[in-house]
Every structure is written in structure tokens, then in C-alpha cells.
Amino acid sequence: MSTPARPSPLLFTRALIACALALQLAGAAIGSFRADDWTNLERGRWALTPEGFAAIWTGLNPFTLYRPLVDLWHGAMLAVFGLNAAPMLAVMALLLLAQTVLLARLARERGGSALAGALAAAAMWTQANTFTWTTQWVSNVTGSLLALFSLLALVQHHRAVRAASSGRSALPAIAAMLASFVAGALCKEEIVLLPAALAALEMARWRRLDERQRSAATRSWLALSVTAAVYLWFRTQLLPTPQAGETRYHLQIGTHMFYSVGYFALHLGAMPAVVWAVTRAAWPAAHARSVWDSPQGRAAREEALGAALWAAAAILLYLPISGRPGFGYLYMPAFAVAYGAGRLLAHAAEHAAPGRAGPAGALAVHGAIATLLTAAGLVAGQWHTFAPLTREAWATLDREWPSPPAGARFVFLDPSGPETFVGRSVFNLVFDGATGSMLRLHYDRDDLQGSTLYGPLEKSLAALPEGTTAVYLTSLGRIERLVNVPPRRADDGAVPGGPR
């Protein structure tokens, strides 16, 4: 009896990507706005006004960062979808799909097979711990757009090199690369590290390039580096982020950097470690010396080393940021890790008989582990309750204040303390001091005020601002009006010139 043919690794890989995308879209369906989203969406709405559109190009946002294209993105999302998080998050998942298509294209541009490209894309999709905090958080579109334009720039660079190798002009592709870089620079500052990442990749394949390719690669890299230097001068000299006191993005050298290194090593190294262990146990032929002693094996290892250096370059700006590193910082370097894993797995699949776990199977094991752990973290942080709690808060406000008086001020008292494992209350996780933006967005009125007072109830009641219209007590994310607090005169509306 003949043995049935095994499905191709390419088919398994595409199925793995489809499953991961479906999970992200399912998460988007129950996702919600939270924390910075309220401020960013309000600023986005303002950015679409003539005054706001003119101002976003010459000033920092409320978080002291320069991201005009992100402001326009938030404004466009709000204009298209309204105050509805689900479709915005679905777009974020589709952006990740587009980025992994670009990653696969990058693998092909660097000499990889179709399987290498597909495995690199799948390796990214299995790292749920590195991207879910972006795809399920509207404000983290900054990292998503950074990845999109960075990958576009890298692909255009490689097209420039390919054009030169065939005797065509590299200038159109170099121009497209620089345009992609500038677009990325208008989204997130970390793109300034792209020349270092590109240098790491090109050093990995330098011996495999001919003279024309090396010349084109050098010219393209120099053009990118000069553009990055001009942008760096602009952001540090003409429009710098404040670097004093307790500013949110204060860069400083200190022992906290060792913690950050460990944090990145743990999260970015998890997928390669799991894949190595699974293939060692269930696909030992992939580790045979004969598989890696060939010129193709050496090239695959060089590509993986270049990817590791790319990942290291991508985290350099995050290391000196004071405070705990955020999960959103993992997004861009995770593409580098995925690229390296994809090239290694593809070489093994093409030169070693598959065992009980082929390349897609090894990735699937890590994908299952990372997805379960990430889901557990989200549930422990009450993420799944944010949408119903927000709707409940809006229903309460609409019932009690269907049309608030002009300049009304709402104050929310949050004495709840640590209601979640991260040491914060649920109300704080959802609104994070941005209740003013939330109110103005919900009622579509710029004159409304909102603030949150944290700490013991008696202390907060004594500190109520003059002009308070209504006071709400929060607990486990729910709000309840304190009716025994006498109403106070409402004061002026929102500060002109955009959201705070």
C-alpha cells in the first residue's frame, strides 16, 4: 500500500497564518478603546480641521512626540468608523497581514525561496506576545505604521540593488525607499535606526554580491543614512522631546537598561528557543551537520545572524527609556526575529527529510503557547471587560445627562487602588486620566471637561475643582453618581487650540 503524500510545508504555513489572522480579527470584534486612545482620537479629530492640520506639522503631540501622520490616521479612522473600536482594530490586523507580505517579499529579494518568505511571515504571526499589544490597541498604530514604512523602505532598497545588477537605474527604487523612510519618520521616531538595521542585513550577504550590487547597495545605504541624519537633527534640535524631570520618554543611561535587555531577550528569544527545542526533538534531521555545511547552509546562517543584528539595532532606542519597557516596543524587532527564523527553517525544510514536526509544525507549537499566554495576560488585565464597561459608562451618562449644560465638568473619583495584577484600577486602565477626551468624543462637543481624582474618597471630595457639574464614584470600571454632592457652577470650556 502506498503512503499518502504529505501536504506541502507551504500549505501548512499559509494555513497557520490564516488561523492566526482569524484569532486577531476575533479579538478585534470584542476589543475596545483604552488609555491613550481617547487623547489620540480627539487629537485626530482636531487634526482634520484647518487649524489642526496646519498645526500638527510643526508641534509635538500631547505625549511630546512628533507624529503628524498618526494624527491624520486617527482622524481618518474616527471619520470612517465613528467611535467604534472593532473596525479600527480589524484594520490593524490587516496591516499586520500586509507587513508580513512585505517581509516575505524581503526574503525573496534576498535570495530566499517562496517557502522562506512564507515561513518568515508565519514566524511573525506565531509571536502573539510581540504584536497583540499593538494589533489590539488603537494607539499603537504608531508601531504598526513604523513597521509598514520600514519594511517598504527595506524592500525598495533591495529592488534598487536588483535593478543595478541587471543594468537598470537604481534611482527610482532609492527615491521610493527615501519616501517610505520620510513617511515612517512622520509616524514614529524609531525609524532613525533603520540605517543600522540595513547595514546589518547587507553585511550578512556582502560576500554574495557582485561589484555592481555592492555599489548600488552602498549608494542606497548612504542616501538612507543622510536622510536619517537630517531627521535626527530636526527631532533633537528643532523639535526635541523634553528630556528633563519625569517626562514620559526620558532617555537616560542606568541600571534599568539591564532589565530592558532581559525583557527583550525573553520575549524576542522565545520563538527561536521553542522552535529549536521542538525541531531538536521531533525533527532531528534538521540539525544534521551535513544540512548546514553546504554553501546554502552557510548563507542561511549568515541571514539569521544579520536578522539578529537587525533586531538588536531595532531596540537600541528603547533601552535607555526610563521606566518599564512596553509590549509595543517588541513589534518592530519581532519582524527581524521572524525573518531569521524563516530563513533557517526554509533551508532545513529544503535539505532535511521532515520529522514528526515540519517547519510549520514547529512554529505552530510556539504559536499555541504564545497565544495562550497572551490571552491569559489580557484576561487577567480585564481587557475583555473594557468594551462593555465603556458602553455601560456611556449609557449611564446618556441617561443622567442626555444634553449636558455648556461647559459642564464631570469629575470621576477612583479610590479603588490595584484591582488588576498590574497594580491599577480597571477604570484607570480604560480611561487613564483621559475622561475629558472621552466625554468630548462621546457627546461630540468641545466644551465639556472631565478629570479623575485618585486616592481616598474623603481626600478627593475635598479636592473637587470649582465648577464641578457632577461627581461619579468608580469601582471595578463602573461609575455611579454621588447625588449627595451639591452641584457647582460650570466653568469655561476646553482650552482652544486642540485637545489636551
N, C-alpha and C positions, 0 to 999 in steps of 0.2 A: 504494500500500500504506500502510495507516495505521500510525503509530508507536505501539508498545505503551506503555501508561500506566506512568509511573514509580511505584514504590511510595511511599507517603506517608512524609514525614520522621518522622512519629510512629512508624510501624512500624520503620523503621531504628533509631530512638532506643531503642525498647524491646528490640530485638534486641541492641544494643550493651550495654545494661545486663545482659541475660541472660548474655552472653558473659563480661563482667567478673565477675559473681557466680559463674559456674561456675569461673573461674580461682581465685577466692578459696576456694571450697569444696574445690577440688583441693589448694590449698596447705594448707588445714586438715587434710586427710587425712594429710599427711606431716609436719605441724608437731609441735612438742614444747614442753615447759616449758623455761624458761631463767631464769637470773639471779634477779630479784626474785620470780619466780613461786613458788619454794619457800617463801620467807618469807611471802608474801601468802596462799598456800593454807593454810599452817599456822595463820596468824592467823585465817583464815576458819573453819577447823575449830573453833578456840577460841571464836570469836565466837558459835557456835551453842550453846555451853554456857551454863548460867545465869550463871556468873561472868563469862564473856567478853561475853555480851550486855549485861550491866549496865555493863561497863567501857568498851566501845567508844564510848559516847556522851559520855564525859567525859575522854577521853585521846587523845593522838596515837598514830599507828601507829609501827612501828619506823623509818620514814623521816621521822619528825617531822611528819607531815601528819595532817589530820583528815578521815577518810573512812569513817564508820561504815557507810553503805550499801554501799560497795565491799567492806568486810569481810564483810558478810552475803551479798553476791553470790558472793564466792569460796567461802564456806562452803556455800552452796546448790549451786554448780557441783560442788564436791567430793562433796557428799552424793548428788547425782543421777548424776554420771558417774564417780565414783571418780577414781583418779589416772590419768586418760586425757585427754590434751590435745586430741585431734582433735575430739570433740563440743563442747568448750568454745570452740574456735576457730571451728567452724561457727556457733555461736550468735553470735559476734562479727560474722561476715559477714552474718548475718541481721539483726543490729542495724543494720548499715550500710544494709541494704536498707530497713528501717523508717525510718531517719533521712532517706534520700533521698526516701521517700514524703512525709515531713513537709516537706522542702524544696520539693517540687513543690506541696504544699498551700499553703505560704507564698507561692509565686509566684502561685497562683490568688487567694489572699486579697488580694494587692496589685495585682490587675487584669490579671495575665498570662493568656495563653491556656493551653489544655491542652498545646500544644506547648512553650510557655515552661517550664511545670512539668517536662515530660519531659526537655527539654534541660538544665535545671538539674540534675536528678537524674543524667543521663548525664554531664554535665561533672564531677560529683563522682567518678563511677565511673571516669573515664578518668585521674584523678590518682593512679595507683598509688603514686607516690613519696611521697604525703602520707598515705595511710591504711594501706598494707600493714604498716607497722611497728606499727600498732595492731591491725588485724584478725588478725595472725599472732603476737600476743604477749599471753598471757593477762592479765598485769598491767596492760596498757594499756587494760583495760576502763574505767579511770578516765576517759580521754578520750572513750571511746565513750558512757558514761553522761552525761558532761558535755554532749556534743552532743545526745543524745536529749532531755534535760530542757530544754536551752536552746532547741532548735527547738520543743518543745512549748510553752514559755513564749511564744515569738515568735508562734506560730500563735494561741494563746489571746488575746494582745494584739490581734491583728488581728480576731479574732472579736468582741472587745469593741467595737472601733471600728465594725465592720459592724452589730452589734446596735443601737448608738446611732443609726446613720444610718437605721435602719428604725423608730425609735421604741421599741425594746425596751430593757430594762435591760442595762447593760454589766457589772453587778456579778458575775454568775455566771462570766463568762469571765475577769474580773480575778482573782477568787478562784482559779480554776483555774491562771491564769498564776503567781500567787504560790506556789501549792502546788508547781508544777513547778520554780520557782526554788529553793525550800527543798530539794526533793529533790536538785536538782543541786548545791546548796551542801554537801550531805552526801556528795557524791561527789568533787568537785574544786574547788579554790579559785578557779580562773579564771572561774567563773561571775559573780564580782563585777564583771566587765567588761561584763556583758550590758546594763545600762542605757545605757552609751556606745554599744554596737552598735545598740541600738534607736533611740537618738537619731539616729544617722547614717541609718538607714533612713527614719525619719519625716521628717527634714529633706528627704530626696530627693523625697518626694511631697507635701510640705506644701501647695504651691500648688494641688494637685489635690483637696484635702479641703475639705468644706464646714464650716460652723461647728460643727454637732453632732459631726462626726467629729473635728475638731480638739480640741474639749472632751473627748471621750472618750479620745482619744489622750494628751492631757496628763494627765488623771487617772490613766490606766493607767500611764503612764511614771513619774509621781510615786510611785505606790504601789510600783512595782518598785524605784525608786531608794531609797526609805526602807527597804525590806526589805533591799536590798543594803548600805546603810549600817549597819544593825543587825548584819548578818552580819559585815561588815568589822570593826566594833568588837569583836565576840565573838572573831574569829580573831586580832586583833592585841593585845587587851587581856586577855581571859580565858583564851584557849588559844593563845598565839602559837607559831609555829615558831621555834626558836632562830636568831638572826641574829648569830652570833659565830664566829670562827675559821674552820675548814674545813668547816662544816656543808654538807650536800649542796645545800640550797636557800637559800644565802646570797645576798641581794639587795644589789647594790652598783652604784653608778654608776662607769663606767670605759670604757676604750677597747674592752673586749670587746663592748660594745654595738654598735659599728660592724660587727664581724664578724657578730653576730647579725642585724643589719638586712640585710646582704648575703646571709646564709643564707636568710632568709625570702623576700627578693626573688627569689632564684634559683629556689627550689622552688615558691613560690606564683605566680610570674610565668611559669613555663614553659608552662603550658597556654594562657593568653591569648596569649602570644607565638607559639606554634606555630599556634594556630587563626587568628590574624591573618595569618600568613605563608601558610598553606595557602589561606585564602579569597581572599587578595590574588592568588595565582597561578592558582587553579582556579575561583574564583567571584568575579570582579571586579565583577559587578553588585551584590554585597552591599555594596560600598564606594562606590557612586554617591552623589553629594551629594543627589539627589532622594529617596533612600531615608531619609535622616536629617534632612531639613529640615522634615518634617511634624511636627505635634504629637505623633503617636505615636512618631516617631523621637526627638524631644526627651525624651519620657517614658522611653524605653528607655535613653537615655544617662544620665538622672538616676538611674535604678535602678542602673545599673552603677557610677556614682560613689558612690551610697550603699553598695553592696556593697563597694567598695574601702575606704571608710572603716570599714565593719563589720570587714573583715579586719584593718585597721590597729589597730582597738581590741582585737581578739581576741588580738593578740600582745604587747600592752603589758607584761603581767606577766612574759612570758618574756625580754624584752630585758635586764633587769638581773640575771638569774640568772647567777652566776659559772660559768665553765666553758663547754664546748662545748654548743650547743643540741641537743636530742634530736629525732629524727624524729617522735616522738609529739606534739611541740608543733605540728606542722603540721595536725593533724587538724581542729580546730575552725575555724581561719581558712580552710581549704580549702573549707568549705561556703559561705562568703561569696563566695569567688572563683567557685565553680561557679554561684552564684545570678546574679552579674553577667553571666557568660558566657552563661548560658541565656537571660536576657532580651534580650541583644544579638542572639544567633543567631536567636531566635524572631522578632524584628522583621524581621531581614534575610530570613528564610525566607518571611515573610508578605508582603513587599513587593518582593522581587527574584527574578527567574527563576533557578532553581538552575543552577549550572555543573557542571563535572566533579566537584566535591565539594560536596554539600549540607552542612547544619549537622551532621548525624550523621557524615558522612564526614570533616569537618574534625576533629571530636572523636576519631574513630577513629584518625586518624593520630597524634595526641598519645597516645592510649591505648596504641597499639602501642609507641611509643618509650618511654613511661614504664614500661610493664610489662617490657619487655626490659631496660632499665637497672636497674630494681628487682630483677628476678630475678638479674641478673648480680651485683649487690651482695650479695644474700642468699647466693648460691652461693660468692662469694669469701669471705664471712664464715663459711663452713662450716655455714650454717643447716640445710641438708638433711641433715647428719650428726648433728644433736643428738638426734633420736629414737632412731636405732639405737645411738648411743653411750650414751644413758641406759639403754636396755634391756640393753645389754651390761654396764654397771656394776651394775645390779640383779642380773643373772644371776650375776655374779662374787661379789657379796656374799651372795646366797642360797646359792650352792654352798659357800662357805667359812664362812659364819655363818648357817645356817638359823634359829638362835634365839640371838641374841647374849646374853651374860650381862647381868644387871641393871646399869644404869649404864655400859654399855660406851662407850668413847671411841674413835672412829676418826679418824685423822689422815691427811690427803692432802698429799703433798709435790709441789709444782708448780714444778719448776725450768726448765720448757720455754721461758719467755720469749715473745716475739712469734711465734706460729705462724700468725697471720692478718694480713690487711692493716690491721686496726685496732690492731695492736700488742699483742694479748692472746693468751694461750694458748686453745686450744679448751676445755679443762676450765674455765678461768675464765669463758668466755662462757656455758657451760652452767650452771655452779653458782655462780659469782661469790661465793664465800665462804659460801654458804648450805647447806653439806653437812649441818650439823646438822638443819636443817628437812627436807632431802631424806630423811635417814635416818629421822627420826621419822614422816614421812608414809609412806614405803615400808613400814616394819615396823609402822606403826600403834601406836607405842609412844612415850610422852612422856619416858622416862628415858634415851634414847640421846643421845650427844654426838657432834658432828662439827666438825672445823675444817680449814682449809687453810693450809699454810705455803708462802710463795713465796720463790724465790731459790735460790742454790746448794745442792746436796743436803747437803753436809757441814754447812753452817750450819743448815739446817732440822733435820737429825738431832740436832744439839746442842741445839736449842731445843724438842725434843719435850716436851709438857706431862706432868706427873706423872699417872699413872693411865691412860696410853695403852694401849689394848687391842690395836689393830692399826694398822699403818702401810702406806699404799699410795702407790706412785710413779705419777705421771700423765705421759702423753705422748700428744699428739695426741688428747686426750679420753679415752683408755683408761686403766684402772687396773690395776696389778699389785702384788700384796702383796710387801713386803720381809720375807722369812721369817727373815733373819738379825738382825732387831731383836728383842731379848728382850721378852716380854710384860711389861706393867706393871699395877699394881693399878688397877682402875677406881675412879673417884671418884663423887661424888654425881651424881644425875640432873639433868634440866633444871630451870632456875630456875622456881619456882612463879609463877603469875600470867600465863602465856601465853608464846608464842614470843618469842625474842629477834630 
